[in-house]
Amino acid sequence: MSPHAIYVSSTGKTNLDAFQYDGFSKTGNLPAWRIFTLSKIENLQISDEKFEIADGYDVNSDKYNNCII
């Protein structure tokens, strides 16, 4: 998974936008963009692995008006 942005959504939730390449998905449609609510993330493992910015990431998207990082 490649994390791209942490931001406060229009509903007030702090979210993480990430591109998921493989692993489990309820929809089964991978690779794909995913939105994760930070307060629901468990068992987080931080890696030093580098990644490329995934296709479809738009740093100028309105959803990032309240971007944290």
GUKOLMAR-240774 format. One record per atom (N, C-alpha, C): residue in three letters; atom name; x, y, z. Coordinates in pm, whole numbers, plus 50000, padded with zeros to 5 digits. Layout:
N
<rec "ALA" "CA" <X Y Z>>
...
***
This chain:
69
<rec "MET" "N" <50084 49884 50000>>
<rec "MET" "CA" <50000 50000 50000>>
<rec "MET" "C" <50089 50124 50000>>
<rec "SER" "N" <50046 50226 49927>>
<rec "SER" "CA" <50120 50351 49918>>
<rec "SER" "C" <50034 50465 49972>>
<rec "PRO" "N" <50067 50514 50092>>
<rec "PRO" "CA" <49990 50628 50147>>
<rec "PRO" "C" <50024 50756 50071>>
<rec "HIS" "N" <49923 50836 50042>>
<rec "HIS" "CA" <49947 50958 49966>>
<rec "HIS" "C" <49907 51084 50041>>
<rec "ALA" "N" <49800 51081 50120>>
<rec "ALA" "CA" <49754 51203 50186>>
<rec "ALA" "C" <49675 51170 50312>>
<rec "ILE" "N" <49693 51253 50414>>
<rec "ILE" "CA" <49610 51250 50533>>
<rec "ILE" "C" <49539 51384 50539>>
<rec "TYR" "N" <49408 51380 50559>>
<rec "TYR" "CA" <49328 51503 50552>>
<rec "TYR" "C" <49201 51488 50635>>
<rec "VAL" "N" <49139 51601 50665>>
<rec "VAL" "CA" <49010 51602 50733>>
<rec "VAL" "C" <48903 51613 50625>>
<rec "SER" "N" <48812 51516 50624>>
<rec "SER" "CA" <48708 51512 50521>>
<rec "SER" "C" <48599 51614 50549>>
<rec "SER" "N" <48507 51629 50455>>
<rec "SER" "CA" <48396 51723 50471>>
<rec "SER" "C" <48303 51681 50584>>
<rec "THR" "N" <48312 51555 50627>>
<rec "THR" "CA" <48229 51507 50739>>
<rec "THR" "C" <48303 51515 50871>>
<rec "GLY" "N" <48428 51566 50867>>
<rec "GLY" "CA" <48505 51584 50990>>
<rec "GLY" "C" <48592 51467 51030>>
<rec "LYS" "N" <48595 51360 50950>>
<rec "LYS" "CA" <48680 51245 50980>>
<rec "LYS" "C" <48822 51269 50928>>
<rec "THR" "N" <48920 51220 51003>>
<rec "THR" "CA" <49058 51226 50955>>
<rec "THR" "C" <49084 51100 50875>>
<rec "ASN" "N" <49112 51116 50748>>
<rec "ASN" "CA" <49125 51005 50655>>
<rec "ASN" "C" <49265 50995 50596>>
<rec "LEU" "N" <49295 50876 50549>>
<rec "LEU" "CA" <49417 50848 50475>>
<rec "LEU" "C" <49376 50799 50337>>
<rec "ASP" "N" <49426 50863 50233>>
<rec "ASP" "CA" <49409 50813 50096>>
<rec "ASP" "C" <49534 50734 50062>>
<rec "ALA" "N" <49513 50610 50018>>
<rec "ALA" "CA" <49626 50523 49984>>
<rec "ALA" "C" <49591 50440 49863>>
<rec "PHE" "N" <49694 50402 49789>>
<rec "PHE" "CA" <49675 50313 49675>>
<rec "PHE" "C" <49711 50173 49722>>
<rec "GLN" "N" <49615 50081 49714>>
<rec "GLN" "CA" <49635 49944 49760>>
<rec "GLN" "C" <49662 49854 49639>>
<rec "TYR" "N" <49779 49791 49641>>
<rec "TYR" "CA" <49820 49706 49529>>
<rec "TYR" "C" <49772 49563 49544>>
<rec "ASP" "N" <49775 49512 49666>>
<rec "ASP" "CA" <49735 49373 49688>>
<rec "ASP" "C" <49689 49355 49832>>
<rec "GLY" "N" <49656 49233 49869>>
<rec "GLY" "CA" <49607 49205 50003>>
<rec "GLY" "C" <49458 49185 50002>>
<rec "PHE" "N" <49395 49205 50117>>
<rec "PHE" "CA" <49251 49183 50130>>
<rec "PHE" "C" <49172 49308 50090>>
<rec "SER" "N" <49061 49285 50022>>
<rec "SER" "CA" <48967 49391 49989>>
<rec "SER" "C" <48828 49331 49984>>
<rec "LYS" "N" <48733 49393 50053>>
<rec "LYS" "CA" <48594 49343 50051>>
<rec "LYS" "C" <48538 49341 49910>>
<rec "THR" "N" <48579 49438 49826>>
<rec "THR" "CA" <48528 49441 49689>>
<rec "THR" "C" <48604 49346 49599>>
<rec "GLY" "N" <48728 49314 49637>>
<rec "GLY" "CA" <48809 49225 49555>>
<rec "GLY" "C" <48871 49293 49435>>
<rec "ASN" "N" <48844 49422 49419>>
<rec "ASN" "CA" <48893 49496 49303>>
<rec "ASN" "C" <49025 49565 49337>>
<rec "LEU" "N" <49134 49499 49308>>
<rec "LEU" "CA" <49267 49557 49333>>
<rec "LEU" "C" <49351 49545 49207>>
<rec "PRO" "N" <49442 49634 49186>>
<rec "PRO" "CA" <49479 49751 49266>>
<rec "PRO" "C" <49374 49861 49253>>
<rec "ALA" "N" <49366 49946 49358>>
<rec "ALA" "CA" <49268 50053 49358>>
<rec "ALA" "C" <49298 50154 49469>>
<rec "TRP" "N" <49240 50272 49454>>
<rec "TRP" "CA" <49249 50374 49557>>
<rec "TRP" "C" <49156 50337 49671>>
<rec "ARG" "N" <49199 50361 49795>>
<rec "ARG" "CA" <49120 50333 49913>>
<rec "ARG" "C" <49124 50454 50006>>
<rec "ILE" "N" <49014 50475 50077>>
<rec "ILE" "CA" <49007 50577 50181>>
<rec "ILE" "C" <48995 50504 50314>>
<rec "PHE" "N" <49087 50533 50406>>
<rec "PHE" "CA" <49087 50471 50538>>
<rec "PHE" "C" <49063 50579 50643>>
<rec "THR" "N" <48974 50553 50737>>
<rec "THR" "CA" <48952 50642 50850>>
<rec "THR" "C" <49060 50613 50953>>
<rec "LEU" "N" <49141 50712 50986>>
<rec "LEU" "CA" <49257 50690 51073>>
<rec "LEU" "C" <49219 50628 51207>>
<rec "SER" "N" <49108 50666 51265>>
<rec "SER" "CA" <49070 50614 51397>>
<rec "SER" "C" <49036 50465 51393>>
<rec "LYS" "N" <49016 50409 51274>>
<rec "LYS" "CA" <48982 50267 51261>>
<rec "LYS" "C" <49102 50180 51225>>
<rec "ILE" "N" <49217 50241 51200>>
<rec "ILE" "CA" <49336 50164 51161>>
<rec "ILE" "C" <49395 50096 51284>>
<rec "GLU" "N" <49419 49965 51270>>
<rec "GLU" "CA" <49481 49885 51376>>
<rec "GLU" "C" <49603 49814 51319>>
<rec "ASN" "N" <49697 49781 51406>>
<rec "ASN" "CA" <49815 49704 51368>>
<rec "ASN" "C" <49895 49770 51256>>
<rec "LEU" "N" <49913 49899 51266>>
<rec "LEU" "CA" <49988 49974 51167>>
<rec "LEU" "C" <50136 49938 51173>>
<rec "GLN" "N" <50195 49915 51056>>
<rec "GLN" "CA" <50338 49889 51047>>
<rec "GLN" "C" <50398 49991 50951>>
<rec "ILE" "N" <50495 50065 50999>>
<rec "ILE" "CA" <50559 50168 50917>>
<rec "ILE" "C" <50681 50109 50849>>
<rec "SER" "N" <50695 50137 50721>>
<rec "SER" "CA" <50804 50084 50640>>
<rec "SER" "C" <50888 50199 50584>>
<rec "ASP" "N" <51015 50172 50560>>
<rec "ASP" "CA" <51103 50269 50494>>
<rec "ASP" "C" <51098 50256 50342>>
<rec "GLU" "N" <51015 50165 50293>>
<rec "GLU" "CA" <51005 50139 50150>>
<rec "GLU" "C" <50958 50264 50076>>
<rec "LYS" "N" <51020 50294 49964>>
<rec "LYS" "CA" <50983 50408 49880>>
<rec "LYS" "C" <50881 50363 49777>>
<rec "PHE" "N" <50798 50457 49730>>
<rec "PHE" "CA" <50699 50424 49628>>
<rec "PHE" "C" <50679 50543 49536>>
<rec "GLU" "N" <50628 50516 49419>>
<rec "GLU" "CA" <50596 50619 49321>>
<rec "GLU" "C" <50455 50671 49347>>
<rec "ILE" "N" <50429 50794 49309>>
<rec "ILE" "CA" <50293 50847 49319>>
<rec "ILE" "C" <50206 50770 49219>>
<rec "ALA" "N" <50096 50717 49268>>
<rec "ALA" "CA" <50008 50633 49186>>
<rec "ALA" "C" <49924 50717 49091>>
<rec "ASP" "N" <49891 50658 48976>>
<rec "ASP" "CA" <49804 50723 48879>>
<rec "ASP" "C" <49671 50756 48946>>
<rec "GLY" "N" <49620 50873 48916>>
<rec "GLY" "CA" <49492 50914 48969>>
<rec "GLY" "C" <49501 51004 49091>>
<rec "TYR" "N" <49622 51021 49147>>
<rec "TYR" "CA" <49637 51110 49262>>
<rec "TYR" "C" <49636 51254 49213>>
<rec "ASP" "N" <49548 51335 49273>>
<rec "ASP" "CA" <49537 51476 49234>>
<rec "ASP" "C" <49557 51562 49356>>
<rec "VAL" "N" <49677 51613 49374>>
<rec "VAL" "CA" <49710 51695 49490>>
<rec "VAL" "C" <49621 51819 49499>>
<rec "ASN" "N" <49563 51861 49388>>
<rec "ASN" "CA" <49478 51979 49386>>
<rec "ASN" "C" <49329 51949 49404>>
<rec "SER" "N" <49297 51824 49436>>
<rec "SER" "CA" <49157 51786 49457>>
<rec "SER" "C" <49097 51865 49573>>
<rec "ASP" "N" <48972 51904 49561>>
<rec "ASP" "CA" <48903 51979 49666>>
<rec "ASP" "C" <48900 51902 49797>>
<rec "LYS" "N" <48902 51769 49791>>
<rec "LYS" "CA" <48897 51691 49915>>
<rec "LYS" "C" <49018 51714 50003>>
<rec "TYR" "N" <49125 51769 49946>>
<rec "TYR" "CA" <49247 51795 50023>>
<rec "TYR" "C" <49255 51939 50073>>
<rec "ASN" "N" <49145 52012 50072>>
<rec "ASN" "CA" <49145 52149 50122>>
<rec "ASN" "C" <49189 52155 50268>>
<rec "ASN" "N" <49160 52050 50344>>
<rec "ASN" "CA" <49200 52041 50484>>
<rec "ASN" "C" <49308 51935 50500>>
<rec "CYS" "N" <49408 51939 50411>>
<rec "CYS" "CA" <49515 51839 50411>>
<rec "CYS" "C" <49608 51859 50531>>
<rec "ILE" "N" <49643 51749 50595>>
<rec "ILE" "CA" <49737 51752 50706>>
<rec "ILE" "C" <49877 51725 50654>>
<rec "ILE" "N" <49889 51626 50569>>
<rec "ILE" "CA" <50019 51592 50509>>
<rec "ILE" "C" <49997 51521 50376>>
***
